Amino acid sequence: MITTKSQYDAMFSGVIGQDYDTLNLICPLATEMSRLVGIAVSDYAAKTTGNLSVVELGGGTGITTLSLLTASDKLSILSIDNEPVMQEQAKKHLSKWITEGKLTFSGDDALTALKNIAADSVDIVASAYTLHNFLDSYRKEVMQQIFRILKPGGQFINGDRYGLDDISKHTRTIQEEVSGYFKVLTRINKLDVLEHWIVHLFNDESENHVMRETAALDQLRDAGFSEIKLAHRLEVNALVTAVKP
Ligand SMILES: C[S@@+](CC[C@H](N)C(=O)[O-])C[C@H]1O[C@@H](n2cnc3c(N)ncnc32)[C@H](O)[C@@H]1O
């Protein structure tokens, strides 16, 4: 049972972080977003020569990081995640790339880590299923920092929960998602995980967190990005790419 406030704050510690694989059972589209981010990074790498510097936001247990690492052998990745329960799993899963010097980690929160990176120094900022967790005011600052650290021509690539502008349709989609959580997690008797994901979903869906499509794309435009594209819409998920001119 959830008993303390700190468990609500650090949503990827505790049960969710320890049993993160269950997300793939209740929300296979989250894993699909990591795959799509990898393909977009691979397409970018194919058009360039030389090594590419990549910053990953919210590396988690390493699902998206692995998709990036296998997208191209030209990448040097800094994976940022401020939840040790998650990041320690990534370090274990991805030790081969750490040893090869292709992968390093930061345990700072995204905004702090980004502020410590030099302007115009990064080719790609990639992320999956992370930015929707941010408070909208924090996300705005993160987007500005992403723009600052990218080189001209650098790309932002994010597979994430981009809420539907049609709020009624969005609500119906979320209701179906919640039904799915119950069906899958009661069948395998993971009631503690079910409880934590439902609590987490309330955070994702709250007015000051939800990353609705038009507002999110406007936020990228306001930060200075061009060539802003939303593709692969799958229920409340989509792949967004944008270029620093
Ligand atoms: C849903 S997981 C996604 C992990 C991975 N990208 C994937 O798709 O499996 C979100 C991750 O973002 C991290 N996270 C959330 N807020 C963060 C912040 N402000 N700074 C850094 N990491 C954060 C969490 O700790 C968590 O590991």
The ligand as an ORCA input file, in Angstrom:
! r2SCAN-3c Opt
* xyz 0 1
  C       8.494      6.109    -17.890
  S      10.218      6.152    -17.577
  C      10.882      6.001    -19.222
  C      12.168      5.289    -19.257
  C      12.654      4.862    -20.637
  N      12.920      6.010    -21.483
  C      11.616      3.962    -21.291
  O      10.929      4.402    -22.219
  O      11.495      2.841    -20.819
  C      10.564      7.849    -17.190
  C      11.946      8.041    -16.603
  O      12.177      9.451    -16.471
  C      12.833      9.681    -15.252
  N      12.553     11.058    -14.841
  C      11.372     11.591    -14.469
  N      11.509     12.885    -14.164
  C      12.815     13.188    -14.359
  C      13.586     14.383    -14.228
  N      13.038     15.525    -13.838
  N      14.902     14.323    -14.516
  C      15.489     13.154    -14.919
  N      14.807     11.999    -15.062
  C      13.493     12.013    -14.790
  C      12.268      8.657    -14.288
  O      13.117      8.402    -13.195
  C      12.108      7.459    -15.210
  O      13.231      6.618    -15.157
*
